[in-house]
Every structure is written in C-alpha cells, then in structure tokens.
Amino acid sequence: MLVSGVAPVSRAWGAGDALTLGLRDMRVRSAAGATVASTMMPEGLRGTIESAEVAGRFDADLRVVGGADRERPRVTGEIKPHRFEMTIADQRVTAEEVAGIITLDDTGGTVETMRVVGDGWWADLRGRWDLAGSGAVIVEGTIDGGSERGLTPEVEALLPTELREALEALAFDVEGPIEADNIVLRVSSSESGGPVHAASGRVVFARATAEVGVRVSDASGYLDFESRSEPGTALSNFGIGIVLDEGQAAGVRFDNAATRVTSDPTSRTVLVPAIRANVHGGRLSGSAILHTEGDATYEAEFRASGVPLGELLADWEHTAGIARAAEEETLAPDRPDAEARGIVDAGLSVTGTLGDAASRRGRGRVLVGGGQGARVLRLPLLLPLIEVSNLQVPRNDPLDFGEAVFILDGDRMVFERLGVFAQSVEIFGYGQMWLPDLRLDLRFSSRATARLPVVSRILERLRDELIMTRVGGTVGDPRVSTQQFTRTRRMLAGVIGDDLTDEERRMLDIERQSRESERREWRAPRPSGSDEGWGR
C-alpha cells in the first residue's frame, strides 16, 4: 500500500487536505478498505454494503481532496476488483474472477464493462451511479450474462428482485442454459427512504419448469419483463411476456406457446389472463390466478380443441414409461407412434397449491369425434373390451362420438361418465385412472347395435344382457375381466319383485346421460368454431 499527502485525523476534511492512495490486493474488510468506504460513500450506501457482508480483494489508485463546500471529500481514481462475495436475498454469491475498472469522479462513478465470473455463471456489467446530495443515490446499469447450469440459487439471487418474485410465484425453475440479454436496472434511494427499483430485459432459457394450474416442463423459449417496486409494497408491480418454442404440459407436448403474467400488488395476486399454445395441430387456451399470500394457491381453466386423441395418448404413454423407467432405473422408452383415434375437444377447471400435486381438485369434460380414419378397434381399451363383452370382433367402424366427464382429485381422475358410440357398438362406463402411470379401475357395459351373422336373434340379445366388463392394469396394458350384468334380471325384476343394485342404477343413469349428450353434441358446432358437428 502506498499513501502520500495530508489527511485529517480528528476533524472534518477541509481545504488543503489531499491524499493519494495506491492500494494493492487489498481486502474489502480491511482497515484501509473501511476508511475508503467511509470517506467516499454516503451512510445509506455504506450501510447497504455492510448488510450484504461484501468481501473480496481489489486494487485501487485514488485521490482524495477536501473542500470546505462539500459534505464529504471528493474521491477520484480507479478501483480494480479481483474477486468478491456478498449476500443477496439470503444467498451468498461469489465471483471468483473479476476483470474491469470502476472509475470514480466528482459526482459518483462509472463501470465501463466489467466481466464477472462465478461458479457456472458469468455477467458483463455496465453502469453509473450518482451521489445526488443529502445521502441520495441513483444507480443505472445494464447486465448481460448467462448460466450453464440453469437457475442455480446464486443465479436466482442475481436476478432483479421483481423478476425473482414473479418466478417464485410461478414455481419457475430452469435446468438448461440461461442467457440474460440487456437487463436494465435503475435504483434510487435516499437517507430517509428505502430504495425504489425498476428493471426490464429479456431472459432466454431451456428445459424450464413452472406451475400455471398444470405443471409445465421441458420448456424452451424466452421471457420479456418490466417491473417496479417501492418501499412498503408486499408485491412488486411487474409484467412478463413469455414465449415458448416447445414444452410439455400435463404430459402433453406443445409448441408455439405464449402467455402474459402480471401482478396485482393490491390483492397480492399474480394474473395469467391468457395462455395460448399449439398441441399436435390443435389449440390449447387457458387462464390462471395465483394467490401469493400464505400458501401459494392457484385457480386455472383450460380449453383444448381439434387435438388428435392418438397424439395425446402417445404422449401420456411415453410420460408414464419415463416415470416407470426412472423408478426402475432402466432406459427410458421411445415415444410410441400415434394412431388415428379421433379428435378431442376438452375443458378443465382446477384449483390447488403450487408444487403440491395431491392438492389438485378440478372438473373436466372430454369430447371425441371420429375424424378421418378414426376406428373403434384402434381406440385403447376398446378392442379387448368389445371382444369380451360382445363375444366378437366388430367391424372396423368409424367412431361417431365419445365422451368422458371426470373429477380431478390429486393424482386421480374419477370418471363419472364414459360413453362411446359407433355404428356397431355402444359402450357406457365409469371408474378412475391414476396419474402419471395411467393405472385403471373401470367398469363398462356394452351393447351391439348391428346384427351378428349366423348367431340367432335370441343369442344376440343375450350377448347384450349378460356381461359387465371390468378393466384394470394400465392404458398401455389393460387387464379385462367380466362379471354377470343384469339386463336380463331387470326384465325379470317386474315379475319376481327383485330390485336393481346401486351399480346397475348407476350404469343405467350413465347410459341415459350419455345418450342425451350424444344427441346434443352430434349437431352442435365444434368448440373450435367450425360449423361442422361431430357428424354422422
């Protein structure tokens, strides 16, 4: 350390006082570092640095000159940091390499371009701060940076406070690389008031996850954000536009997605007013509200139209296969080829707590129209179901109409009503399916609507009367068994006074509701806006 000049010891700096400092490999928390900080910084800024427990090493060549007309001496010169560490948002952040110069002038300081490198992340900093008098400080800067390891705790701490709050509300995380482009920051503070923050910029990411009523995963794209926060506000005011090139939601692949996320500081809620995405040539739309006070809860609604059922089933089967492979520590399977299995329109309303799949509660309805080439034989579960319950393999008929009405309860889909109508067969049922492994517990009854060749009329009728089918296993590997069903016994009930069981009454009610829905939906316009009905 080289020091020359005149400096006061027990009095304030005055005219004629001047000191030249040449500091080499100096610790920030050393006595000399503390002297420089107390001399050149207002109390508020110095207190912020102290509360962040800033540490590290630096070189400096400084000139300190006193004057009777100044609150503090004028400090000019250059500081060259080598490394630093500090606490931001309760996270210790360490930069092992720092290359750049901080230039001090009469009113503040400038950082031309400083490269900061940490554990798997880097940042280029440019900016300026001005000491506005009476302890006021105005800081403006720009950051470009990136992370090879995704959104690590260090990288998350380095994000602007308002953006960090927004990402936490969405349970947003990134496993792939991140790149921050032209992040602009502005901070103003005074001795009497807390800091006011404003920020904007773009963040590009890959392999991200989030919660917007359903879990979004493996998403790649970018977000643009603007934000502002003031002292005393519980939630920052921010707006984020998100564009995703591709990703997965609830196990289904999507592409070309976009949404907008805004905050409502008054009610402490985060609003997602519109979600749009392409799903295998169909469309997905939705909206969500996230409540940040207390346990982070959400309310969301989703609509799908014109989505190929075969693609959805292939996605779900692949997701379930990946989960099984991870559990069994085996290689993940390839995605199966999708077959023509009809076109889906669907709706879902769901509530829950972010990050807690068991808390999900919701209700939904799925409609399936035949579409080009969709055949009963190709629908999962139906081939073994029809073979057993109708004692034959039916013709490869087009699917006219299918419907599922369900309740979502944690990882269970409880089907209140299932109905399938084709030219030669009608199937009705209820039951449940577990996610994500697609485990089944379903009950069905079925009837043939077409005459069987050779078989007599009496046997054909009995075929419809005697069998109820139970389906276990999984969607990809269904296990079908049968038990006697009592259409025949219903005919005898009036004679012998026998009552129907609860299960029989339920199946009759499902059949009635499915038929009413079939008649209504066949001629109704498609939710996608097409003038064509389900069509016969």
C-alpha positions, -999 to +999 in steps of 0.1 A: +000+000+000+013+034-010+000+066+008+011+102+005-004+136+013-023+152+042-054+138+058-073+149+089-074+126+119-098+142+144-115+169+123-135+170+091-119+172+057-111+208+047-094+228+020-058+219+016-063+183+026-053+158-001-044+122+000-031+098-027-037+061-022-021+032-041-037+000-028-027-035-040-045-067-033-065-051-005-092-068+014-126-050+013-130-055+051-095-043+059-090-011+079-079+007+047-109-006+028-132+006+056-116+041+055-121+044+018-157+033+021-165+057+049-148+085+030-163+081-005-198+067+003-229+082+019-241+064+050-270+047+033-250+031+006-223+022+030-249+005+052-263-015+023-228-028+015-222-037+052-255-055+055-247-075+024-214-086+041-194-077+010-160-093+010-132-097-015-100-082-028-092-052-051-065-028-063-071+010-063-054+042-073-073+070-056-071+108-050-090+122-020-093+160-019-111+180+008-130+212+004-150+235+027-181+235+005-185+197+003-204+173+026-175+148+021-141+149+003-140+144-034-127+110-044-114+103-079-094+075-094-099+038-103-108+006-085-100-028-100-117-057-082-102-091-083-129-112-066-159-105-044-186-122-024-218-108-009-252-119+004-282-112-018-317-124-009-302-146+018-279-163-007-241-160-006-229-151-041-192-155-050-174-141-081-141-159-084-129-138-113-135-101-119-120-081-148-128-044-152-124-009-138-146+012-117-139+049-123-147+075-096-154+111-104-167+142-087-204+131-085-203+093-085-187+065-105-188+046-138-183+009-147-174+008-184-175-030-189-167-055-161-167-092-166-177-112-135-174-150-134-188-173-108-194-210-104-210-218-138-223-183-145-209-150-159-221-114-163-210-083-181-218-051-161-220-016-174-234+014-155-231+045-134-242+058-100-245+094-089-245+109-054-273+134-055-267+150-022-283+145+012-275+108+010-294+102-022-280+077-047-292+070-082-279+038-099-284+029-135-269-002-151-271-028-178-263-065-174-257-093-200-250-127-186-256-164-187-255-196-167-245-231-179-262-248-150-297-232-152-313-213-124-290-221-095-295-203-062-267-179-070-281-170-104-316-166-090-302-142-063-286-121-090-319-115-109-338-083-103-359-085-071-392-081-090-384-108-116-373-131-088-407-126-071-426-134-103-406-165-110-411-177-074-449-172-078-448-195-109-426-221-092-403-214-122-370-233-125-345-239-153-322-269-157-308-259-191-287-229-200-299-193-193-289-162-211-298-127-199-299-100-226-298-063-219-312-063-184-316-027-175-317-017-138-325+016-121-323+020-083-328+053-064-326+057-027-322+084+000-311+086+036-347+088+047-364+064+023-359+029+011-348+021-025-371+022-055-363-005-080-371-007-118-359-033-142-366-046-177-350-070-201-351-105-217-341-139-204-337-169-228-339-204-213-341-241-220-356-270-201-377-249-177-405-260-154-434-239-140-468-242-124-498-224-140-525-247-128-509-276-146-472-285-145-452-272-175-419-289-181-391-292-206-400-257-219-376-237-240-381-200-251-377-166-236-394-140-214-395-102-216-402-084-184-408-050-168-410-044-131-411-017-104-411-019-067-413+007-039-408+006-002-437-008+018-453-029-010-458-065-003-457-075-040-439-057-068-456-044-099-445-065-129-455-077-163-439-106-181-445-119-216-434-155-221-429-172-255-422-209-256-409-226-287-418-260-272-425-278-240-448-302-222-479-295-201-495-323-180-475-348-200-486-334-234-462-319-259-469-284-272-452-257-294-456-221-303-470-211-269-474-176-255-487-161-222-487-129-202-481-127-164-489-096-144-491-087-107-518-071-087-500-057-057-533-046-040-546-081-038-512-098-038-522-120-067-504-129-100-526-130-130-522-151-161-550-138-182-544-157-214-524-189-224-522-200-260-504-230-275-504-254-304-509-291-295-503-315-323-521-293-348-549-284-323-552-255-300-549-250-262-560-219-244-564-211-207-560-186-178-549-187-142-548-167-110-521-173-084-525-162-048-492-154-032-503-146+003-499-176+027-498-209+009-494-202-028-526-214-044-540-212-079-572-213-099-570-222-136-591-231-166-580-247-198-597-255-231-584-277-259-599-280-294-590-300-325-564-321-308-557-356-321-565-382-294-539-406-307-511-380-302-523-373-266-523-410-258-489-415-272-476-385-251-492-399-219-479-434-226-444-420-231-446-399-200-457-429-179-429-450-195-403-424-185-417-424-149-415-462-147-380-463-161-368-437-136-384-457-108-369-490-120-336-473-131-339-486-166-336-469-200-365-446-209-386-459-238-391-442-271-424-424-277-448-448-294-462-440-328-496-422-327-525-438-345-557-422-358-580-423-328-603-393-332-602-355-325-605-341-289-623-310-276-619-307-238-623-284-209-608-284-174-612-262-143-587-269-115-575-254-081-547-264-058-515-254-041-484-247-061-459-276-060-484-300-043-500-324-068-520-340-041-539-307-035-553-306-070-591-305-073-609-300-106-636-310-130-634-316-168-651-329-198-636-346-229-654-350-262-640-372-290-653-370-326-644-396-352-623-376-376-607-390-407-598-427-402-605-430-365-617-466-358-632-483-328-606-510-330-578-485-327-591-469-295-571-481-264-591-504-241-619-509-266-607-538-286-604-562-256-635-546-240-656-553-271-641-587-277-651-599-242-684-581-238-698-587-272-683-621-279-669-609-313-645-586-330-667-559-346-662-543-379-636-516-381-663-489-378-657-452-375-661-436-341-692-414-341-689-398-306-671-403-273-674-385-240-657-386-206-669-365-177-644-366-148-633-351-115-596-345-108-586-354-072-549-352-066-533-379-089-567-395-096-591-389-125-625-401-113-647-407-144-683-400-135-694-410-170-678-426-201-697-431-233-687-444-268-710-446-298-701-463-331-721-478-359-719-514-345-714-509-307-723-486-278-702-486-246-710-470-212-690-469-181-674-452-151-643-456-129-609-440-122-574-436-135-543-427-116-516-403-129-489-404-142-488-442-146-523-444-162-533-472-138-570-481-143-601-493-124-631-490-148-665-506-152-683-509-185-714-523-201-719-525-238-744-534-265-741-542-301-763-521-324-756-543-355-768-578-361-743-606-359-742-630-389-751-667-382-759-660-345-796-662-337-816-632-326-820-647-291-783-653-286-775-618-299-799-603-274-785-623-245-750-612-255-761-576-246-778-587-214-753-609-195-720-592-194-704-563-175-667-557-180-641-546-155-608-531-167-576-529-146-539-527-155-528-496-174-539-478-206-509-494-224-515-528-208-552-532-199-564-562-179-600-571-188-623-594-168-661-599-168-689-605-144-726-611-149-746-579-156-783-579-151-801-565-181-818-600-182-825-597-144-840-563-150-866-579-173-874-603-146-875-577-118-911-568-125-921-604-123-903-615-092-901-581-075-863-580-074-847-546-070-817-532-090-783-528-073-767-494-069-742-503-096-770-512-120-788-480-113-757-460-118-749-477-152-785-470-164-781-434-154-748-431-172-764-446-203-792-421-202-769-391-198-745-403-225-774-407-250-786-372-242-751-358-246-747-378-279-779-363-294-769-328-283-733-328-294-737-345-328-752-314-343-737-288-321-709-265-336-674-276-326-658-255-298-630-246-322-655-226-341-661-249-370-696-251-385-693-289-387-708-310-359-695-343-347-712-356-379-726-389-388 
